[in-house]
């Protein structure tokens, strides 16, 4: 009976549930392997983006190891090390080839390394074959997977740009000198979920401080040290940025040259 190593990957524990996704991937691979007369003997999986460079892989969250009902011998680096050091498995199987990597160059590099060590690489949603047609199918799927994620990034970026043009704050704490003004979400479905959107409005107390710093530096030609000393002489008039974004007043804080 031919032995297989299983590799699974979930892109993010925020967007997906690893406790469901990893077992589902394993089940699909077990069915494909059993149909070919093989057996999965070891499991590797990661929770991380498939777009990471190979040298940065295997650094995803390890907090799920005890909560996922699939044993884990490590992530992608451990799988590659096992293959390179002659661990006793005939081939590696993934649910789909983009689980290995969403970057075609990285996936084909791993595939070539396996091939040179006489280790097969199969996907549960592809024919369990290494003929020319199967290879063509895989390359098409790899190209589509890479296109999909790049297209998604581009569309997300354009969406953020349009949100800014419409005057919405795209996330994070407000810059010094501004406050976040809360609004009902314009998307009715998200509004029903209680989600809100925000616009930046001037902070009546801190926005004059920004103007003072600009005038001192650009018009009066004061140095950073002089400006810092001036601000620290009257912290009530010139409140420093709060270290904790929930603090309305930065009690105990002072200005620094790096702020």
C-alpha positions as CSV (number, residue, x, y, z in Angstrom):
1,X,0.0,0.0,0.0
2,X,1.4,3.4,-1.0
3,X,1.8,5.9,1.8
4,X,0.9,9.5,1.4
5,X,1.6,12.7,3.4
6,X,-1.3,15.1,3.7
7,X,-0.8,18.9,3.6
8,X,-3.6,21.4,4.4
9,X,-3.7,25.1,4.7
10,X,-6.3,27.7,5.9
11,X,-5.6,31.2,4.9
12,X,-6.8,32.9,8.0
13,X,-8.5,31.9,11.3
14,X,-10.5,35.2,11.0
15,X,-12.0,34.4,7.6
16,X,-12.3,30.6,8.0
17,X,-12.7,28.0,10.8
18,X,-9.6,25.8,10.8
19,X,-11.5,23.2,13.0
20,X,-13.8,22.6,10.0
21,X,-11.6,23.4,7.1
22,X,-8.6,21.2,7.9
23,X,-10.7,18.0,8.6
24,X,-12.7,18.7,5.4
25,X,-9.5,18.9,3.4
26,X,-8.2,15.7,5.0
27,X,-11.4,13.8,4.2
28,X,-11.3,14.8,0.6
29,X,-7.7,13.6,0.4
30,X,-8.4,10.4,2.2
31,X,-11.2,9.5,-0.3
32,X,-8.9,10.2,-3.3
33,X,-6.0,8.2,-1.8
34,X,-8.2,5.3,-0.8
35,X,-9.6,5.1,-4.4
36,X,-6.0,4.8,-5.7
37,X,-5.1,2.0,-3.2
38,X,-3.1,4.2,-0.9
39,X,-3.2,5.5,2.7
40,X,-2.3,8.8,4.4
41,X,0.3,8.1,7.1
42,X,1.2,11.6,8.3
43,X,-0.4,15.1,8.3
44,X,1.0,18.6,8.0
45,X,-1.0,21.8,8.0
46,X,-0.7,25.6,8.4
47,X,-2.9,28.6,9.1
48,X,-1.4,31.3,6.9
49,X,-1.7,33.1,3.6
50,X,-0.8,31.0,0.5
51,X,0.9,34.1,-0.9
52,X,3.8,34.1,1.6
53,X,7.2,33.5,0.3
54,X,8.5,30.0,0.9
55,X,11.1,31.2,3.3
56,X,8.4,32.9,5.5
57,X,6.0,29.9,5.5
58,X,5.2,27.8,8.5
59,X,5.0,30.8,10.9
60,X,1.2,30.8,11.2
61,X,-0.9,30.5,14.3
62,X,-0.1,27.4,16.4
63,X,-2.9,28.0,18.9
64,X,-5.2,25.8,16.8
65,X,-3.1,22.7,17.1
66,X,-5.1,21.4,20.1
67,X,-8.5,22.5,18.7
68,X,-8.3,20.8,15.3
69,X,-9.1,17.1,15.2
70,X,-6.2,16.3,12.8
71,X,-2.7,15.5,14.1
72,X,-0.1,17.9,13.0
73,X,3.5,16.9,12.4
74,X,4.3,20.5,11.5
75,X,3.8,23.0,8.6
76,X,5.1,23.3,5.1
77,X,8.8,23.7,6.2
78,X,8.5,20.4,8.2
79,X,6.9,18.7,5.3
80,X,9.7,19.8,2.9
81,X,12.3,18.8,5.5
82,X,10.7,15.3,5.9
83,X,10.7,14.9,2.1
84,X,14.3,16.0,1.7
85,X,15.5,13.7,4.4
86,X,13.8,10.6,3.0
87,X,10.8,10.1,5.2
88,X,8.8,7.0,4.1
89,X,6.0,8.4,2.0
90,X,5.4,7.8,-1.6
91,X,3.6,11.1,-2.4
92,X,2.1,14.3,-1.0
93,X,-1.6,15.1,-1.4
94,X,-3.5,18.3,-1.0
95,X,-7.2,19.1,-1.4
96,X,-6.4,21.5,-4.3
97,X,-3.1,22.7,-5.6
98,X,-3.6,26.2,-4.3
99,X,-3.5,24.9,-0.8
100,X,0.2,24.3,-1.3
101,X,0.7,27.9,-2.5
102,X,-1.3,30.5,-4.4
103,X,1.9,31.6,-6.1
104,X,2.5,29.5,-9.2
105,X,6.3,29.9,-9.1
106,X,6.5,28.6,-5.5
107,X,4.2,25.7,-6.1
108,X,6.0,24.5,-9.2
109,X,9.3,24.9,-7.4
110,X,8.1,22.5,-4.6
111,X,6.7,20.2,-7.2
112,X,10.0,20.0,-9.0
113,X,11.9,19.4,-5.8
114,X,9.5,16.5,-5.0
115,X,9.9,15.1,-8.5
116,X,13.7,15.0,-8.2
117,X,13.3,12.9,-5.0
118,X,10.8,10.6,-6.6
119,X,7.9,11.9,-4.5
120,X,4.6,12.6,-6.2
121,X,2.4,15.6,-5.7
122,X,-1.3,15.1,-6.1
123,X,-4.5,17.0,-5.5
124,X,-7.8,15.5,-4.5
125,X,-9.7,17.5,-7.1
126,X,-7.4,16.4,-10.0
127,X,-6.9,13.0,-11.6
128,X,-4.5,10.8,-9.6
129,X,-2.2,10.7,-12.7
130,X,1.0,12.3,-13.9
131,X,0.2,12.3,-17.6
132,X,0.4,15.4,-19.9
133,X,-3.4,16.2,-19.6
134,X,-3.3,16.2,-15.8
135,X,-0.3,18.5,-15.9
136,X,-2.1,20.9,-18.2
137,X,-5.1,20.9,-15.9
138,X,-2.9,21.7,-12.9
139,X,-1.1,24.6,-14.6
140,X,-4.4,26.1,-15.6
141,X,-5.8,25.8,-12.1
142,X,-2.6,27.4,-10.6
143,X,-2.8,30.3,-13.0
144,X,-6.5,30.9,-12.1
145,X,-5.7,30.7,-8.4
146,X,-2.9,33.3,-8.7
147,X,-5.1,35.5,-10.9
148,X,-7.9,35.3,-8.4
149,X,-6.0,36.5,-5.4
150,X,-4.2,39.3,-7.4
151,X,-7.5,40.4,-8.8
152,X,-9.1,40.4,-5.3
153,X,-6.3,42.5,-4.0
154,X,-6.6,45.0,-6.8
155,X,-10.4,45.3,-6.4
156,X,-10.1,45.7,-2.6
157,X,-7.5,48.5,-3.1
158,X,-9.9,50.3,-5.5
159,X,-12.7,49.9,-3.0
160,X,-10.6,51.5,-0.3
161,X,-9.6,54.3,-2.6
162,X,-13.3,55.0,-3.4
163,X,-14.2,54.9,0.3
164,X,-11.6,57.5,1.0
165,X,-12.9,59.7,-1.9
166,X,-16.3,59.5,-0.4
167,X,-14.9,60.8,2.9
168,X,-14.9,57.6,5.0
169,X,-12.2,56.6,7.4
170,X,-10.7,53.2,6.2
171,X,-9.9,51.9,9.7
172,X,-7.6,52.2,12.7
173,X,-7.4,55.0,15.2
174,X,-7.9,58.6,14.1
175,X,-4.8,60.6,13.4
176,X,-3.8,63.2,16.0
177,X,-6.0,66.3,15.5
178,X,-9.0,64.3,14.4
179,X,-12.0,62.5,15.9
180,X,-14.0,59.6,14.5
181,X,-17.6,60.6,13.7
182,X,-19.8,57.5,13.7
183,X,-22.5,56.9,11.0
184,X,-25.0,54.2,10.2
185,X,-23.4,51.8,7.6
186,X,-24.7,52.6,4.1
187,X,-25.0,48.9,3.3
188,X,-28.4,47.9,4.8
189,X,-27.3,44.3,5.5
190,X,-24.2,45.5,7.4
191,X,-26.3,48.1,9.2
192,X,-28.6,45.4,10.4
193,X,-25.6,43.6,11.8
194,X,-24.8,46.7,13.8
195,X,-21.7,47.7,11.8
196,X,-20.9,51.4,11.5
197,X,-18.7,53.6,9.3
198,X,-16.8,56.7,10.4
199,X,-15.7,60.0,9.0
200,X,-12.8,62.1,10.3
201,X,-13.7,65.4,11.9
202,X,-11.5,68.0,13.4
203,X,-10.8,67.7,17.1
204,X,-11.4,71.2,18.6
205,X,-8.7,70.7,21.2
206,X,-5.9,68.9,19.3
207,X,-6.3,70.3,15.7
208,X,-4.9,73.7,16.7
209,X,-1.8,71.9,18.1
210,X,-1.1,70.4,14.7
211,X,-1.3,73.9,13.2
212,X,1.0,75.3,15.9
213,X,3.6,72.5,15.2
214,X,3.4,73.2,11.4
215,X,3.9,77.0,11.9
216,X,6.7,76.5,14.4
217,X,8.6,74.1,12.1
218,X,7.9,75.6,8.7
219,X,7.5,79.3,9.4
220,X,9.4,80.0,12.6
221,X,12.1,77.5,11.7
222,X,12.2,76.0,15.2
223,X,14.0,72.7,15.7
224,X,12.3,69.5,16.9
225,X,13.8,69.8,20.3
226,X,12.6,73.4,20.7
227,X,9.1,72.4,19.6
228,X,9.0,69.5,22.0
229,X,10.1,71.6,24.9
230,X,7.5,74.2,24.0
231,X,4.7,71.6,23.9
232,X,5.7,70.0,27.2
233,X,5.7,73.4,29.0
234,X,1.9,73.5,28.7
235,X,0.4,70.0,28.4
236,X,-3.1,71.3,29.1
237,X,-3.0,73.5,26.0
238,X,-0.9,71.0,24.0
239,X,-2.2,67.5,25.0
240,X,0.2,64.8,23.7
241,X,-1.0,61.8,21.7
242,X,-2.5,59.2,24.0
243,X,-0.5,55.9,24.2
244,X,-3.9,54.1,24.7
245,X,-6.4,55.1,22.0
246,X,-9.2,54.8,24.6
247,X,-7.7,57.5,26.8
248,X,-9.4,60.9,26.1
249,X,-6.6,62.7,28.0
250,X,-3.0,61.5,27.8
251,X,-2.4,61.6,31.5
252,X,1.2,61.2,32.4
253,X,2.3,61.4,28.8
254,X,4.7,63.9,27.3
255,X,5.8,64.9,23.8
256,X,8.8,63.3,22.2
257,X,10.8,64.2,19.1
258,X,9.6,61.0,17.3
259,X,5.9,61.8,17.6
